[in-house]
Amino acid sequence: MQGNREKFLLVRIRVFKDESAFAKLYEEYGPSLQRFLYVKLPSQEDVEEAFSTLWLKIWEYATTTPIEHFSGLAHTIAKGVVAQFYYSRERKKEDRVGEEESIEDIASVDPTAKVHAKIDIKFLLQAVKGKLSEEEQEAVILRHLEGYPIGEIAAYLGKSKNATSVLLSRALKKIGNLFEPPPS
């Protein structure tokens, strides 16, 4: 969802506190934000709690402040919710490879989420764990798993489009090197 339609919905939310306009944004961005939280948090219960908190914070912000880029704002708030989760509970991120129950729980909410969750987990936890910076991981997820354009990713990361393209190219090169056979 881009452009005038999104801006119209955001104005309706801010001016009229239009819940149906908010529901349309929720339908559009909910699955990708839930996958983001799923990758960052240790359990399905934590994801559900953080997801609720995230949308409450988005509502509070959207009803009081004009918004330029909704997706960037939503991901920034999501990062803050994740940071608050770890700060308040003083937990370390756990390796969740093989937790099929959690994937099934997400699939019950969104049928396509099971495939995305498996891709996300395998991609992040096996292929790039410790190989990419946090910024590189986020850029790759936003571009190649969520399908965001370079311009939106650049706005989210606070970089120029050119710098974001370079960041993505370097990250993909690192990922490609992980899958090349060792020299004989």
C-alpha positions, 0 to 999 in steps of 0.5 A, a space after each residue: 500500500 503506497 501513495 495517496 491511498 495510504 496518506 488518505 487512511 493516515 489522515 482519516 485516522 489522525 483527524 477522525 480516529 477512523 478505526 476502519 482506516 486503521 484496520 486496513 493498515 493493520 491488514 496490509 502491514 500486520 503479517 510483515 510486522 508479526 514476522 519481524 517480531 517472530 524473528 526477534 522474540 523467543 516465544 509465540 506468547 511474547 510475539 503476541 504480546 509485543 504485536 498487541 503493544 505495537 499496534 496500540 503504540 501505532 494507534 496512539 502515534 497515528 491519532 496525534 501526529 502526521 506520518 510521512 512513511 507508515 512502514 518506516 514508522 511501524 518498523 521503528 516502533 516494532 524495534 522499540 517494542 523488541 528493545 523494551 521487551 529485552 530491557 524489561 525482562 533481561 533475557 537473551 535471544 534464544 535459538 529457536 531452530 526447530 520449534 515447529 509448534 511456534 510456526 504452527 501457531 503463527 500459521 493459524 493466524 495467517 496461512 502464508 505465514 508458515 512458509 514465511 516463518 520457515 524461510 525467516 528462521 532458516 535464513 536468519 538463524 542458519 545462514 547469516 547468524 553472526 555473519 551479517 550486522 543487524 542493519 544488513 539483516 534488516 535490509 535483506 529481510 525488508 527487501 527480499 522477504 517483505 518486498 519493500 522498495 529500496 527507497 522505503 528501506 533507505 527511509 527506514 534505515 536513515 540512509 540514502 538510496 545509494 548507500 542502502 543499495 550498497 549495503 544490500 549488495 554487500 550483504 548479499 555477497 556475504 550470503 553468497 559466500 556462505 553457500 559457495 563450496 570451499 576451495 579445493 
